[in-house]
Amino acid sequence: MNKLWPLLLLALTACKQKEYNADLLVKNAVVYTADSAFTVTNAFVVDNGKIIAVGDSSTLTEKYLPREVVDAKGKTIYPGFIDAHAHFLEYGLGLQEVNLKGLKSWQQVLDTVKEYAARNPEGWIIGNGWDQNLWEGHKFPDKTKLDALFPVRPVILNRVDGHGAIVNQAALNIAGIKPGQTITGGEIETINGKLTGILLDNAIGVVTRKVPDPGDTLIQSALLSAQRNCIAVGLTTVDDCGLPYTMVNTISELQHRGSLKMRMYVLLSDKQENYDYLFKRGVFKTPRLNVRGFKVYADGALGSRGACLLKPYTDQPNWNGFLRSSQKHFEDVAKMIADKGFQMCTHAIGDSANRVILKIYANVLKGKNDRRWRIEHSQVLAPEDIALFGKYSIIPSVQPTHATSDMYWAGRRLGPQRLKTAYANKQLLAQNGWIPLGTDFPVENINPLYTFYAAVVRKDLKGYPAKGFQMENALTRQEALRGMTIWAAKANFEEKEKGSIEVGKYADFVITDKDLMKAGDAELPNIKVLKTYINGEEVYERK
């Protein structure tokens, strides 16, 4: 028996040496950590959903015995991409509705809606994504043909930016809208005493309030459909801008069950019940859900001429657009949110809207601060107002693909002089030294690699224009990657837990087939996500 003890001791020692001390080792990669030094390394280790070591492949291989090893074989890895401004639920719901994006004429829209209606014979017809700027003549349609196709069944077709819609007479009747009716912060278009069916901004709500709410089953399906598409392009966190408080528990429950793995930063919409909910409850924070701010709308969109401009539109000289609420409303909301210690994020497109909100923010913030109040889009700015972002630590939350989508017609709206300080990403970056990037999907494509391409190259997917659009406002590749990782996390007060591949942070990361930092300009939008990980778990693999 005594002779067996050394053998037994050796066996026990060997077993002990084989005890796992990590869940995952990722090695032989090109890892862009996006840390403060923008370190590039080749390996990291994950345990319990968080990164516990970053460094050299050989060193970490010797030190750790993981349950799983991912040999990246030279592929490139980045922190999980974060979309700092999106409409995740709206995108998911839109997947269940009529897709009108990219259609080249009103007739194509009608044909598409007719085909959808034949497949879905009951209830309201809801469509999304038409854009008259893609059509010959660039004019809004009217409802005449829509009424002929659907004399009884109500129809609402939302413009690509969500700030305009066309509805048929059946929908107008249900909403009780009459010719010549007016509404603050919106427009009900009437020509020669007749409703055209065109509604802008707040006027849309008069109709949508009559549309039956989607049931729980449809909402859950929408969230999971949106997740499926978003993780396939490398998104691991999305900022959903403008939800009702009733969605907070729905999202949290799906995440708790494990079916919704996407991390979400939710901004509640500008409604009293949402303020009451969050002020009473306080910040709602879990590892995958963060609710601590509000989305307010200052004006509409440039494409539908709802953006509020200091001087009239160049292509409609008697029209400046409009604010969606009174200036006093914005002042009262800003003071209320500031007093309660929450974040205010305001949609502002036009230079007048931006000026109004910048000055209101300034009056509340009083100088440099760390409240991280944001202006969403910050799209058209008077040159003298740009410095206010830096002076009051106001964060411009921008979407680079808006520039490359709008560049075909933005000059017609603004004229050459105003266009110079529109989509001014580089000038805005200089104000605070950092800038979060997003897409505003479903207005734009969900793919963050298109965000990167538009930010750096300033061209559309066809490679137009040859020399790029206003290249003085292009970002460097390092700035663009930071904008969709660590700076986007910072805009959400989450830079200590995500946004870079560093010890102590969530193991959210993306593997691509080519290197964003080294690929040719034309290659960038064609780069593919091979795998997406959230919390150290593989949630997507390209087949």
N, C-alpha and C positions, 0 to 999 in steps of 0.2 A: 504493500500500500504506500509506503514511504517513497518508493521509486516513482509512483504516479503523481505525487504532488508537484514536482517541477513541470511536468507536462500539463497538468491541470492549470497551474499558475500561468504558464505560457499561453494556453488557450484563452483564459480569462482576460489576460493582457491584450491579446489580439482582438478579442471582441470589443474591449473597451476602446481600443484605438480606432475601431470601425464605427463608433457612434457618430451619427450625423450631427453636425454643428451648424447647418444652414439648410435652407429649402432649395436654393437655386444658385448656381454659379453660371454667369454669362462670361464667355471668354473669347479670345481671338476676334475681337470686334474693333471697329473704329468708333469710339464712344465720345460724342460731343456732349460733355456734361452740362454745359450752359451755366456753370458756376461763375463766381465773380471774376475769375481769371480766364474764363472760357477754356478750361483745361480739356485736352483731348487725351484719352487713355484707351485701354483695350479690354478692361474686365471690371466686373463688379459682382457683389454677392448680396443675396436677398434672403431674409428670414422673417417670417410672420408678416409678410406684405410690405416690409420696409427694407431699404438698402442699409446694409451693415458694414460694407467695405467697398472701396473703389481703388483700383490700382492696376498693377501689372498681372497679366494672365498667369505667368509661372509662379509668382509669389503667392497669389491667392489660391492657386491650385494646390500648393504645398500646405497652406494653412487651413483650408476648409475642405470638409467632406460633405458635400451637399447631396440631397436626395435626388436632385435633377441637375444636369449640366446642359447648357445650350452652347454649342460651338458655332459661333456666328460665321466662321470661315471668311473673315475679312469684310463682312457686310457692315453697314453703317447703322449706328444706334443713336437716337436722340431721346430727350425726355418726352413723355406723352404730350401730344399737341393739345393746346387749350384754345377754344374759340371764345374770345372775350365779348362777343356780341352775336347772339343767335336767337332763333325762335324754335326751340327743339320740339315742343309739343305741337306748335302750329305746323311745323314741317311734317311731323308724323301724321297729323290729321289730314294734311294735304295729300299724303300718299293714298288716302282713301277717297279722294275727290278727283275732279277733272283737272288734269295737268295741261295748262295752256302756254307754258313757257316756250319761247323761241318761235312761235307761230308767226308767219310772215304776212298775214292779212286777217281782216275781220271775218271774211268768209271761211278761212281755215278754222278760226275759233268756233264759228257756228257749226261747222261740219263735225268738229271734235265733240262739242257739247251734245249734238244730236246723237252721235254714236254712243256716248256715255249714257244718255237718257234711255236709249233702247236696251242697254244692258242692266240699267238700274231704274226700273219703272216707277218707283215710289219715292215720295218725300221731296224735300227741297233739292234743287240742283245747285251745287256749290262748285265753283271753279276758281283756279288761281294761276296767275302768272302772265296774263296778256300784257303786251307793251306796244302801244300805238307808235312809239318811236321806231319800231321795226317795220312799219307798214308804209306803203306809198302814201305820201301826203302828210303823214305824222299827225293825223287828227283823231280826236276821240270819236268812237262810233256812236250811233244812237240805237234805241231799243226796237225800232220798227220791225226788223227781221226776227228779232228775238221774240217779240210778241206774237208774230205769225206762227213761229214754231211751237211756242208754249203759251197758249192763250189762258190757261188755267193754272198750270203747275208753276210755282214760284222759282225764280232763278236769280242767283247773285254770282257774278263773276268778278273776282278781285284782281286789280292791276298788280303787276309784278312787285311793286314796292309796298303793297298793302295800304296805300294812302288814297287809292281811288278804286271805284267799282262801277260796274254797269249792272242794273237790275231791270227785270221786265215789269210790265204793268201789274201783273198778278202780285209781285212782291211789293210794289208801291202801294197797291190797294190794301194789302195786309198791314202795312206799316202806317197807313193813313196819310201818306205824303201827297200834297196838292201842289199844282203849278204856282210858282212865285213864292213858295214857302222858304223862309230863311232859317239859318241856324248858326249860332256862334261857333267859330273855329272849324267851319266846314262850308260846303257849297252844295246846294241842290240845283243842278243845272236846268234852267228853263229857257227855251228859245222860242220866240214868237208865241208866247203863252202856253207852250206845251212842254211837258217833262221829256227830257231826252233819255232818262235812265241813268245818267252819269251822276255819281255822288262822290264827294271828296271829303276825306278825313272824318270829322265828327258826324257828318251826315250819314256815313255808312252805318254807324251804330244804331240809327233809327230803324234800319232794316234788320241788322244782325240780332238785335234784341228780340226779334220775332222768330228767329230760327230756333228750333228746339235744341236744347243742350245735348251734346253727345253723352251717351250713357257710359257707365264705368267700364264696360267691356270694350267699347270703342276707344276710350281714352287709354286704357292699358295696352291695347293693340297698337295704338298710335305711338306710344312711348317706346315700346319694344321694336317696332318697325324702324323708328328713327334711330334707335341705338344700333340696330343691325347694320345700317348703312354708314353710320358715323364711325364706329370702331373699325370698319373696313378701310377707312381713309386715315386712320391713326389718331382720331380724337379720343381723348381719355377724360376730358372735362369740357362741359359746355356751359356758358352763361345763358340762361333762358330769361329773356328780358320782357317783363310785363305779364306775369301770371297772377291769377286770383289766389287768395290765401287758401282756398279750398283744395288746391292742387298739392299743397305741401305734404299733407298726410298721405295722399295717394302715391306721390313719388317716394316718400320715405318708406312706406310699406312695401312697395315693389323692390326697393333697394335692400330692405331688411330680409326679404324672402330670398334674395340672391338672383332674382330674374333681371332686375335693372342694375347693371354693374357700372354704368356710366356715372361719373361724379358730376354733380350739378351745382352751379352757383345761381341762385334764383333771385331775381328782382321782382318784387310785387308791383302791380300796376297802381297808378295814381287814383285810388278810390278810398273813401273814408273807411269802409269795412276792412280794407287791407291795413290801413294805418292802425285802426283799433286792435286788430289781431296781433300785429307784431309789437306794438308799443306795450300791450298788456303781457304778451308772452316773453318778449325779449328775443335776442338772436337765437335762431334755430340752427344748431350745428351738430352734425354727425360726421363720421369719416367720409361720407359720400355726398352729403347735402349741406349747403350753407345758405341761409336766408338772413340777410342783414341789410338789405337796401331796397330802394324803390325806383321804379322807372316812370319818369314823367315825360310828357310830350309837349315840346314848345311849339312846333310847327309841323308841316307836312313834308312832302318830298319834292325834289326839283323836277323829276320827270313828269309829275302831274300838276306842276306849277302851284303846289301848296306850300312850298318852302317860303318863309317870310324874308323878303329882301328889303334892304334900305332904299333902293331905287327900283323902278319898275323893271319887269322882265324885258329883255331886249327884243324878244319875239312876241311880246304882248304888252305894249307900252302903257296901257292903262291899268296894269295889274301888278301888285307887289306881293301877292300871296297873303298869308294871315297867320296869326298866332292861334293856337287851338284853345287857349284859355286866356283869361284876363291877366295882365301883369300882376295884379294884386294876388291872384290865386297862386302864381309861382312864388311870390314873396312870402305868402303865408305858409305855403308848403315847405319852403326852404327853412324858415325859422322853426317850424314844428319839427322837422326831421333833425335839424341841428340840435335843438334842445333835448331831443331824446337820444342823441348820439348815434344815429344811423347814417347810412350812405345814401346820397342823392345822385342819381344818374339820369341826365335829361337829354332826350332826343332833340338835337338842333341841327338843321341843315342850312338854312339861309343865314346871310350875314347879319340881318336884323335880329333873328331869333338867337343866334349865338351871342350877339352883343347884350341883349336883354338878360340872358341867363348868366353870362359871365359877370355882369354887374351885380346881379342879385346874389350870386355866389360870393363875390368879393365883399359885399356888405355883411355877409354872415361869417365868412372865413377869416376876415380881418388881416390877412397876410399869410406868410409861410405856415404850413400846417401838415398834419398827417391824416387828415380825414379821408383823403382819396376820393373826393367828389369828382364825378366824371361827366363829361359831355360826350354823349354818344353821337358819333359821325363827325362832328366838328368840320363840316364839309366845305362851306363857303364862308370865308372870313374877311372882314375888313382888315387891311394890313396893320392898322394901328391897334387892333384888338388882340393880336396874336400874343403879345407880351403878357397879357393878363393871365394866361395859362401858367406861366412861370412865376409871376408875382404872387399868385394866390394858391400855388400848388394844385391847380386844377388839371385833371387827367383827361387828355383827348383820347377817346376810345375810337379808333378808326378802322375802316374796312378797305384795304387796298384794291380789291377787285371792283369797288364802286367806281374808281377812277377809270379803269379800263373798260367798264361797261358803259359809263356815261360820256366818255370822251367824244363819241360820235356826234352828240347833240348838245352837250353842256355849253359849248361856245355859243350856240344859238340862244340859249336861255340867258346867259350871263354877259356875253360880249367878251372881247379879248382881254380887257383890263381886269375885270373881276375874276376871270378864269385863272389869272396868275396866282392868286392866293386861295384857290379852291383845290381840294385834295392835296394839301400842302404837308404831307407826312413828315418830311425831313425838317421843315421849319418847326413843326409841332414837337417832334422828338427833342429838338434843341432846348425847348422850354424847361423841361424837368429832367432831361437826360434819360428818359425811358418812355416807352409808348406801347400800350397793349393793342394787339391786332385781332380782328375777327372777320367774319364773312357777312353777317346779317342774313344767313340762310333762313328761310328759303328764297329770299330775294336774290341771292347769289348761290353758286354751287357750294355744297357742304365741304368740298375738298380743301384742307388747309395748305396743301402743296400749291394750289392755285393762288392762295393768299401770298405765299412766299414768292412765287413767280411774279405776281403783279407788283408786289412791294419792291422787288429788286430790279426787274427788267422793265416794268411799266408798259407791257404790251398785252394784247389779248391773246387768246389761244391760237389765233391764226398768224401770230407774229407781227401784228399791226400795232402802231406804226413802226416802220423799219428802224428808226432811231429812238423809239420809246416816247412816251407821253410825258412831257414836262420832267425830263430826267433830273433836273435840279432837286426834285423831291423824292428821288429813288432812295431806298435804304440799302445799306450794305447787307451782305448775306448774314453776317453775324448779328446785326441789328434785327433783321427779319426773323431769324430763329429765336432770338431772345423775346421778340414781340409776341410770338405764339407759344412761348413756354414760360420762362421765369417772369417776364414783365406782365404777361396776362395773369399769372398767379398773383403777382403783387397788386394788380388792380382789384383783386378779390380778397386781399388781406391773407393770402395763402402761400406767400413765398417761403415760409419756414417749413412747409409740409409738402410742397410739390413744385414742379416747374424746372427742376434741375436734377441731375443724377448725383446726389450727395448723400453722405451718411445721415441716417435719421429720417429721410424723406420717403414718401410712398414710392413703391417700385412700379411706377407708371412709365412705360417706355415703348418705343416704336423701332422696328427694324425695316429698313428700305433696301431696294435692290441696287440703288446707286447713291452716291454721296452728294447731298444737296450743296455742300460747300465747294465741290470741285467739278460737278457736271457742267456741261455747256449750257448757255442760256436757253437754247431751244429744247434741251433735254428736260429741263426742270418740271414742266407740267406733266410729263410722261413718266416720271419716277413713280414706282409702285410701292405701296406698303406691303411687306411680306408677312409681318406679324405685329400684333398689338397686345400689350400686356397692361393689365390694371391690377394693382396690389400684388404684383408678382405672379398673377394668373394669366395664362394665355387665353385671350378672349376672341382672337381672330387669327386665322392663318390663311394666306392666299393659296387657293388651289390651282 
